C-alpha cells in the first residue's frame, strides 16, 4: 500500500513537472488559441501545436579572408552568414545567444511578429547581451515566409552578424527552396568607413569609377550638367555611398547549386542582408517569377530584372531549361561595378548579360527634370512648415485624391490649367467638409495630415484623376514607384524587351484593407540631409533631437514619406507589417521595408495593434547611424526601457558622435595643415600654414552648423600670425606674433564655394572665398582661396592642385602669393 502511494506521488510530481516545463517553454495546450492581428487585413489564429525549436548561437571574433586580405569580423557558430534558423508555422522558438566577444551584442529578428521585449533593439526594448552572458529569446512562430536576423548594435551587422530565417507554412511549397543571403563586405573597419564618408572623401567614388569630373563632362558633352550640379550645391550624382571589396551570396563571391537538374524549378529565398547595398537581380535562363515579398505571398508576376533594396526579401521561382548546364542567377550592385553569382545546375556555364556601367549624367538629367517640375521643393530638407498633427474619426479622413493634389501643390508642381481647376475644386470640398484649412506646425516637429496614396513627381505630366475609381494612369516613360533615379530608365532603354520590376506590380493574394471603423492618423515624414557632411534627417532633425512619434492602439496609421534627397532610403518598421499604397486598392501588398526612391512620395499604412516602443529607421546602416531614425511609441504604455531623457540620450547617442579628419601638405615652399573634430552640428577646426623662414598663420575655430542643409555656419575663433624679420637694433632675427579673437559667418555658395566674413576684437574685417577639391579628372583636383584684409587693404591668395594616389596620400603643388611656388607630398587622414 505504501509503495502504491509512493508511486502515485511520483506520478503526480512528474505530471506537475511536465506542466511546469510546458508553461516555461511556451508549449501550450493545443486546444488553447490566441489571435494575432498584427498583419493588416488578416486575423491569424495561432494554435501552438508545433514543436519547440531550439537554437544555440555563439557570437565570437574571427578573421575572414574573402578577398585575399585577412579581415577582423564577427561570426555566429563560426560562420558568416550566421546559421539559417528553420521553423514551421506554429512552432515555438527558443533561441539562446552566447556572447564570446569583449563587447555587447544583439540580434533583431527582422520581419518577425513577436513580443516587444524580444525585438532585439538594445536599450530600446531588449536588454544588452553583455560579454560572457547568454540571452534567451522565446516566442511563438505565427507566420511563414522568408525573413532574416541581424545585430542592432553598432556596426556589427557590417562585420558579419546576419543570417536567414526560413519559416515553412503548414502545407509545404510545391517546389524545393533555397535561401540566398546577399551581403556586402569591406576590408576596412566600419567605423573608418563612416568617418571617410563624413569627411566627404572621393576615394570610394574613385574605386567605383563613379566620379563626375569636369574633364569627363567635357569629353562626354555633359559640361552643362556638371555645372548645374555644382550651381545647385550638389555633389555628383551617385547611387551608393560605400566602396565594397566584395559582394557575397551565402558568404561566397560565387555559389554553386549543382544538384539541380535540367527542367527543374527552385524557389530562391533572396534576402538582402547587406549593410548598405541594393542589388539588381537577373537570371540567365529567362524570366523570374516573384511569388512573395518580405515573406508575404503575392500574386505571381514574371520579370526579367528586379531591384531588391537593403533589408528586403523576395521569394523568386526560376526554372532551368531542358538543356543541361549551369545557369547564372546574378545579383549586381545597383551601381553596377561588381556582382555575386549563384550557379544553378551543372555543366557548361551560361552567364547573364552584363547590365553595363551606370551613366551618371543621365541620372543628373533625370534629377534636373524632376527639379524643374517641383520648384517648391528644396533639396535636402522639409518645407518651412509641416501639417499639424490631427487624428480623423472613422470615415472623416479626406480622400486620397485630396492628399495627392495637396502634395503636388506643396511641391509647386506645374499641372496646367486643368490640374489647377481640379486642385481648387478639391480644396473647396476639403474645406467645406472639415470647416478649416489644415493647420501647420514648426518644421522640427513630426507632422500629421490627410489620408493619401503614392505620389510621384514624375507622374504629373501623364496623370489623370478618376474621382470615383481613385485610379491613376501614368505617361509612357514615367519611372515607376521605388526605382526612380536608380538606373531604371537607362535599363529600359538598354533592354527594351525586358520586364523590369517595380512596386506597382506587387499585389497581395488576399485583401489587406484595414478596419474602416478605425480613426486615421497621418504622419508626414520628410527624408532629408546633407550629403557633403553625411548628415541624414527626418523632418529636419536627427534621432537624437527628435521626440517619439506617438500613436494609439486601435488606430490606422499612415506614414507619408517625402524623399527630398538624391539617395534611396529603404525604410523599415519594427514589429508591424504595413500596406504599401501602390494603386492595387484593397490588394495593396504587405511589407516590413519599403524603398523610398529619390524625390518620391510614398505612403504606407498599418494597424496600430501593439504597445510600448518600436524602432523605425532607414536600413542603410550608415544613414541610420547618422540620424535617419525614429521611435514609434504607443500612448499609455508602461514598463518601458526608455523611461526618461537620460535613457533616451543613451539610446540615441550614435548620431551625436564626434569624428576627426586631417590633411597635411609637405611642400618645397612650406607646410599646409587643416584638421577638425566634428559631429552632426559642431566642428572644432584648425587651419595653418608656414614657410621655412619662420612665417606662419593659424586659425582655430569653434563652428556651429545651422539648418538641415547646414549652409550657414557662425563661429568664434582665434587667429595667430607670426612674421619673422631681422631687427637691426638687436642684430638678430625675431618673430613678431599677433593674436586676435575672431567672430565670423561662413555661408555655402553656389558652385560649392565657401564664403567667410569675419571681424576681430579691433573691428577689422576680413572677406574670404574658398573652393576645394574641384574634380578636374577622377583623381586630379584643383583648389583656390582668395582673402581680402580690409584694414591692410591687401589680398592673399592660393591656387593649388593635387593628385590622389591612394586613400590616404597623394602629391600636391600650389602657388601662394606669400610663399611662392612649391610642390610635395600630401597626407590625408
N, C-alpha and C positions, 0 to 999 in steps of 0.2 A: 504493500500500500504506500509505504514511504517512497519506494522507488518510482511508483506511478506518479505520485505528487511531484517529485523532483523532475521527472520527465516533462510533466505538464508545465512546470515553472520554466524549464529550459525553452520549451516551445513558445511560451508567452514572451520570454525575454528576446528570443530570436525574432519573433514577429514584431516586437517593439523596435528592435534594432533595424530591421528591414524597413519599417515605416519611417524611422528617423532618417535612414540613409536616403530613402526616396524623397523626403522633404528637402534634405540638404543638397541633393544633387539635381533637383528640379525635375525628376522623373515623376510626372503626376499620374493620377488615376485616369485611364483612357476615357472614362465616362465624363470627366470634367473638362469643359472647354472654356476658352476665353476669346473675346472678339478683339482683333487688332484692325483698326481702320485708318492706319497712317497712310496707306496708299490711296490717293484720291480715287473716288469712283468705285472702290472695291471694299468689301467687308469680308475679311478673311477669318473664318472660324478655325482656330488653331487647336487641334486635338494633339496633345503631346503624347502621341503613341509611338514615336520613333525611338531611336537609340540615343543613349548618352554617348556622344562622340568626344573623345578626349585627345587633346594635342598638348605636347610639351615642347615649348620653343625656348631655345637658349640663344641669347644675343651676345656676341663676342667680337673683339677686334680681330682683324685679319689683314693679310696682304694679298692683293689680287694682281693679275697681270693679263689684262685684256688686250693691251696694245704694245707689249714689249717693254713697258715701263712699270716696274713694281710700284703699287699704289696702296696706301693705307685705306681700309674700308671696314664696313661692318657687315658681318654675316649672321644669319639665323640658322642654327643647326648646321653650321659650316658651309652654307651655300648662299649664293646670290643668283637669282632672287630667292627669297625665303620659301620654304616648302609650301606647296599647294594644300589648302585646307578644303577637304571634300566633305560635304554633308548631303543629306536628303531632307527635303522639306518635311518638317515635323520633328526632326531631331532636336536634341538639346546639346548645346556646345559647352564644353568645359576646356578652357584654354589656359594653360599655365605658361607664364613668361618669366624666365630667369635671366637676370641681368648680370653678365660676367664682364662688363666694361667698368671703367672708372667714372662714368658719367650716368646721369639718369637717362632712361629710355622710355618709349611709349609705343603703343600700336593703336591706330584708329581703324575700325572695321568699315571701310568705305562703301556706302550704299546699303549697309545692313540696318534694319529697323530693330532697335534694341533699347533696353532701359538706358536712361540718360547717364547713369553712373559708369557704364561700360563703353561710352562713346570713344574714349581714348584721347581726349584733348587735355593734356596735363595742366593743372591749375585752374581749368575752367569747369570740367565735370568729372575728371578722373584724377586720382592721386598719382604722384610721381612714382615711378619704379626705380628705387634707389639702387646703387651698386651693391651687388651681392644678394639682393632681395628677389623673391619670387611672387609674382602677381597672378591672381586667378580671375578670369572673366568667365562668367557663366550666364547664358541667355538662351531662350528658345529660338529655333530657326523657323520663321513664319513666312518665308518667301522662297522663291527659287530663282536661279539665274546666275549670271557671271558678275562677280564683284572682286574686290581686292582689299588688301590691308597694307598699311604703311605707317611709319613713325610720324608723329606730330611734334617731335622735339627737335628744335634747331634745324640743322641741315642733314639729319640722319637719313632721311629719305633719299637724298642725292648720293649718300655714301653706301647705300645697299639695303636699307631696311624697307623692303616692299615684297609683296607676294600675292598670289592668286587665291581667291575663294570661289569654289565651284559648288553650287547647290543644285542638286538634281531634283526635278519635280517628282511627285509621287508616281507618275507614269513616265517612264524614260522616253528620251527622244528616239525618233526612228533611225537616226544616223549616229555614228560614233562622234565624239567630240574631243578636242584637244585645246587646252588653254595655251595662249601665247602672250607672254608678258613683255611688252615693249618698254625699253628704258634707254636713258642717255647716260653716258659715262665720261667723266673728266678726270684727268690725272692731277689736276690742281685741287687744293683744299677748297671746299665750297665757300668757306669764309673769304678766301682770297678771290674767288670768282665774284662774289658780291662787291668786294672792295674795288675790283677792277672796273665793273660796270658803273659803280657810283662815282668813280673818278673820270668816267667817260673816256676810257681807253678806246682806241681804234683797233687794238690788236685782234680782238675776236672777229671783227668785220674783215680784217685783212686775211685771217686764216680761212674765213668762209667765202672769200672773194666777193664781199658784199659792199665794199667801199664805193661810194659815189663821189668821184673826184672831178675837178674842173677839166683835167686832161681827158678823162674818159668821156665826159659830157661833150667836150669839143669834138672828139673823134667820132662820136656816135650821133652827133647832131642834136644833143639834148642840153645845150648850154642854157637855154631859157628855163628849162625845168630845174636845173641846178640852182640858178639864180633865184627862181621863185621860191624854192625851199628855204634858202638862206634869208631871203627878204622876209619870209614869214617866221623866221627864227626857229626853224625846224631842222633837226639833223637829217641825214639821208634816210630815205625810206628803208625799212627793214621789216623782217618777219620775226626773227628770233633775236634774243639778246646775247646768247652764250655760244661760244665755240665748244663743241664736244669732240673728244678724241675717238669716240666710238658710239654706235647705236647697237643695242643688243636685243635679241629675241630669246627669252628664257636664259639670259646670261651668256649668249653666244652671238658673235657677229654673223654667223651663218649656221642655220639649224636644219637638220635633216629628219624627215619622216619617211624613210624608205619602205616601211611596211605597207604603205598604201598601194593598192593595185589599180591598174588601168580601169577606168569606168566607175570607180568608187566615188562616193560623196562623203565629205567630212564637214563637221561643224567646228569652225575655228572660233574659239572664245578669245577675242582680241581685247587685251587690257592695255591701255596706255598708262603704264606706271612710271613714266618719265617725270623728272623734276620740272622741266620747262620746255618740252618739245611737242609739237603737233606732227602727225605723220600722214602722208598720202598713202593709202593702201591700194594696191593693184595686183592683178593675178595674170599669169602668162597664158592660161588656158581658157580665157573667156570671162564672162560676167561673174560677179559675186552676188550672192543672194543674201540680203540683210534680213534677219529674222528676229532680232532682239536688239534693243538699245538700252544701255545701263541696266541690264538684267531683266527688263520687261519685254515680253513678246510684242512684236508689231506685225502689221500686215506685211508679208514678204514683198520686197522690192529688189529688182535686179539693177545693178550699177556696174560701171567699169572702174570708177575711181571714187574713193571715199576719204575725206579728211577727218581723222579722228583726233579730237582735241585732248590735251592733257587731262587725265583722270577719268575720261570716258571709257566705256566698254561697248563693244558691238559683237554680237554673235553673227557670223557670216558662214554660209554654206557654199562650198566650192566643189565642183565635180571634175575629176580627172578625165581626159579624153580616153578613147579606147586604144589609142596609140601609146605604147609603153614609153616611159620616160619620167624624168624628174622635172616638175613644173614649179616655177618660182612664184611664191607669194611674197611680195616685197613691201616693206614699209620705208618710204623715202621721207627724210626730214623735210618739213614744209618749205625750208629754204633751199632744198634740193642739192646739197653738197655732199651728202653721204646717206647710206641706207643700211638696213639689215634685212636678211632674207630667210624665209622658211621654204625649203625644197620638199615638195610633195611627190612621193613616188621614187622610183629608182631607174637608172639607165641614163640615156642621153639627156643632157640638161637643156631646158627651154627657158630662157630668161625673158623677163618682161622688157618692153621698150622703155628706154630711159625717158624721164619727163623733160629733160633738158634744163638748162640753167634758168634762174629767175631773171626776168627783165625788170630791174628795179625802177627804171624810168617809166615803164608802163604803170607800175603801181603809183608813182608820183603823179602821172597824168590822171589816174582814177581819183586820187586824193584831191587834185586841183579841181576836177569837175564836181566832186562832191561839195567842196567848199564854196564853189560858185552858186550851187543850188541852196546853200544854207548860210546866207550872210549873217544870220542871227546867232549862229553857233560860234563859240570861242574855243579854240583847241585847248584841251588840257584841263578845263575847269568847268564847274557848274555855272549856270547863269547867276545874275546878281540876286535873284530871288527864286525860291523854290516853293511849290504849293504847300499851304498849311495842312497839317495833319487833320484828317477827317475820316470818320467811320460812317459808312452809309448803312441804313437799315435795309433789311432784305427787300429786294425789288426796287429800291430807290436809287441805285447807282446809275449814273449816266451810261448811255450806250457806248459800245466800242467805237463807233464812228466818231462820236464826240471827242473822245480822248485822242483819237487819231488826228483829227483836224486841229485840235488844240495844240498837240505836239508839233505839228507842221508849222502852225503859226509861231510858236515859240522859237523854232529854228529859223524862221524867216524865209521859209520856202516860197518860191515863186510858182504858184499853181495856175496862174492865168485867171481870166475873168470868171469862168465857170467855177473854178475852185474857190475864189473869193466869195462868190454868191453862196455856195454851199456852206462855207465857213461861217458867214454871217448868219445864215439861217439856223445853223446848229447852235451858235452862241445864244441866239434868241430863245430857242427851245430849251437850252440848258438853264438859262437864267430864269425863264418862266417856271420851270419845274422846281428849281431849288430856291428861287426868290433872292438869290445873291450870286455874285461872281465869286469864283474860287479865291479864297484869301491866300496871301503869300507870307512867307516866313524868311528869316535870316538865312544866308547862304551856308552857314556852318551847321545847320540842323538837318536831321533826316526829314524827308518830305513825304507827304501822302496826298494823293489826288484821286482822279476819276478812274473808272473801270476802263480797261483797254485791251488792245491787240498789238501784234507786232507791227512796228512802223519802220520802214527803211527809207532813208533819204533818197536812195536811188529808185524807189518805187514811184516817185511822184509823177514823172513825165507820162507814164503809161497807165496810171492807176485810175480806175473808176470805182465809184462807191455805189453799192446796191443797198439802200437803207433797209429794205425788207429782208433780204437774204444775208446781209452782212458779209458780202464776199468781196474779194479784191481780184483784179486781173492786172498783171504786170506787162510792161512793154518788152518786146523781144530784146535780149541782150542785158536785161537787168540782172545784176548779180543777186542770186537768191540768198535766203537767210542763213547766216552763220559762216559764209565763205567770202564775204565782201572784202576786197583788198587782201586776199590770201594767195593770189596767183591763180584763182579760179578762172577769171576772164581769159587769161593767157592760155590756160589749158583747153578751154572750149574752142579757142582758135586753132590750137596746135592739133587737137584731137576732135574734130567737128562731129564725128560719128559716135563718139562715146557719150554715155550717160554718166554724169558726174553728180554725186550725191550732194544734197543739201537738206536742211531741216524740214523744209516744206513737204518733203516726200514722206516723212515719218507719220504713220497713222496707227493708233492703238488698235489692237484686235477687238477691244471692248470699249464701250462708252466710259469716259473718265470724268464726266461733268460732276462738279461739286454740288453740295446741297443748295437748292435755290432759296431756302428759308434762312440762310446764314447771313449775318452782317458782313459787309465787304470793307476791308481796309486796304488802301493802295499806298505803297511806299515808293517814292521816286528816288532812284539811286544813280547819281552821275559818276561815272568812272572816269577819273582824270589823273593828272600828274605831270611831272616834269622829267622827260627822258634824259635831259642833259645832266641832271643831278640824281637821276634814278630815284625819284620820289613818286609813290603811287597812292592815290587818294580815292575816297568815296565822299561825294558831296563836299569836296574841297578840304577834307581833313583826314588824317590817318587814324588807324585804330586807337592809338594811344591818347588821342584827344576827343574821341567820339563817345557819346552816350550809347547805351544799349538801344537797339530797335525793339521797342516793347510792343507785343501783340497779346491777344487774349484768346484763350481756349474757346473753340466753337466758331471762330471767325473764318471767313475765306480771306486769305492774304494774297495780295498781288504785288509783286515787285516789278517796277518799270525801270529797266536798265537803259541808260543813255551813255553810250561809249563815246567820249569826246577825244579819244586818243588815236594814235596811229597803230596801236597794238591790239591784238585779240586778247580777250580775258575770259578764260573758262571759269565760270562762277559756280561754286559748289556749296550746297546747303546740307548741313549735317542733320541726320535724324528724320528727314522727310523726303518724300518724292513730290515733285511738282509737275503741273501741266505746262508744257511749252505751247504758247498760243501761236500756232503756225498756219492758221487757215483751215484746219481739219475739223473745226467745230467740236462736237461732243466727243470726237475720237482723237482729240489732241494727245500727243504722246506723253508718257510719263518719264521723267528723267531725274537724276540727282545732280547732274552737272550740265551746264549749257554754255556754249561758246558764244560770247557776245563779240561780234566782229567789229572792226574799226568803223566809227561814225554811224553805228547801227543802234536802233532802239529795239529792244527785245523785252517781251513781257512773259512772266511766269506767274502761276498761281498755285496755292496749296492750301490744304485744310489744316488749321491750327488745332492739332489733336494731342499735343504733348504738354509738358510743363518744364520748368527750370530753364537753363541756358544752353543754347546750341551755337556752334561756330558756323560762320558763313564767310567765304573768302574766295579770292582769285586763287586758282590752283596752280598757277605758275609760281613755284616756290619762292623765287626771288622777288616777285611782286608782292606776295603775301608778307614776306619778311620786311618789306619796305612800306607797309602801311595799308594795303588794299584788303581790308578785312573788317568784319563787324561781329558783334554778339547779338543773337536774337534771343530776347528774354520774354518769358511768359509772365504776365502780370499775376501777382498773388502767390508766386512760387516760394517755397520755404526750403531750408537746409541747403543753401547754395554755397559752393566753394568760394565764389566771389561775393563776399558779404559786405565789403567796404572799399573805399578808394585805394587803400594800401594793397588789397588783394588784386584789384583791377590793374594798378600800376605794375605789379609784379608780372601779371599775365601779359600785359600789352607792352612790355619793355623793348621788344625786338626792334620796332621802328624808331626807337629813341637812341639806339646805339651810336657810338662815336667811331669814326673811321679816320684813317690817316693816309696821306699821299705826299710825295716829294719829287722834285726834279732838280738835277744838278748838271750844269754845263761847265766843263773844264776846258777853256779855250786859250788860245795864244794871247788874246787881248784881255783876259780876265776870267772871273768866275761869276756865274749867274745861278741863283738858287731860289726856289719857291717851294714852300711846304705848308700844309694845312692839316688841321684836325677838325673834323666837321661831323654834324649829324643832320637830321632832316630840316632843321630851321636855322642852325647856328654854325658859325665857322670861326675858328681862330687861325689866322694865317700870318705868314711872314714871307716877305719877298726882299731880296737883296742882290746887290752886285758889287764887285770890287775889281780894281785893276791891280797890277803888280807893283805900282808905285805907292800904294797905300791909300788911294782914294776909294771911298765906299759910300753906299747909300742903302739903308734898310728901312722897311716899313712893316710894322706889325699892326694887325687889325683884329678887332672883335666885330664880326659881321652878323647881322640878323636878316635872313631872307623873308620877305613879306609876300603873302598871297599864294594861291595854289600853283601858279606858274613861276613864282619866285623871280620875277623880272626886276623888282625893287629890292635894294639891299642897303639900308643905312648902316653906318659903322662908326666906331670910335677907335682911335689908334695912336701910334707913336711913330714919328719919323726921325731917324737918326742919320745924319750926314757927316762924313769925315773928309777933309781936304788936307792933303799932305803938301807942305811947301817949305822952302828954305827961309829961315829967319836970319837976316844979316846981323841983327842986334846980338843974337846968341851964337851966331856962326854955326847953326845946327838946323837939321831938318825936323820940323814939328808937324803934328797932326792937329788941325783945328776941328773940333767936334761941335756940332749944333744939334740940339734935341728940341723937337716941337710936338705938342699934342695936336691931334688931327681929328676932325669930325667931318664926315662926308656921306655922300649918297651915290651908290652905283646903280646904273639902270642898263638893262639889256636891250640894245637897239636892233633894228632890222640889220640883216647881213651878219648876224652873230657877233656884233661888236659890243663890248662892254664900255660904257661911258662912266666917268668918275668926276664928281665935283666935290672939292674939299676945302676946308678953311682951318687955319691953325689958331692958336690962342692969341696971336698978334693981329688976327683979322686978314691975313694974307691968303689969297685964293689960288688954287691950282685946278686946272682942267686937263683931263686925260681921256683918250680913247685908245682901246687896245683890241686887237684880234689875234687869237692864237689858233694854231692847227688848221690853217687854210689848206684843204686837201688838193694839192696840185696833181698828184697821182695816188696810187694806192698807198705807197709808203713815204712819199715825198711831201713835206709840209712847209708852209711859209707862215710867218708871223710878223706883226708890226705893232709898234707903240709910239704914240705921239703925245707929249705933255707940254702944256704952256704954264709957266710960272708967272703970275700976274705981277707980283711985287718986283721981280727982277726983269720983267719983260723979256724973258728968254724962253727958248724952245729946247726940249730934249726929245730925241727920237732914236728908235732902234728898229732896224729891219733885219729879220733873221730867216734862216731856213734850217731844216733838219731832215734827216733820212732815218727811218725806223729800220734797224737791223734785226731786232729781237724784241720780245715783250718788255724787257727792262733796259734796253740800251740802244743807242744809235749814234750818229755823228751830227754835228751842228756847226753852223757858221753864222756870223752876223756882222753888221756894221752899226756901231753906236757912236753918236757924234761927240761923246765924251772920251771914249776909249779907242775908237778907230776900228779897223778890220780885225777879225780873228776867226779861228776855226778850232774844233777839237772834238771831244767825246761828250756825249750826253747820256746820263744815267736817269732812268725813270722808275720810280717806285710807287 
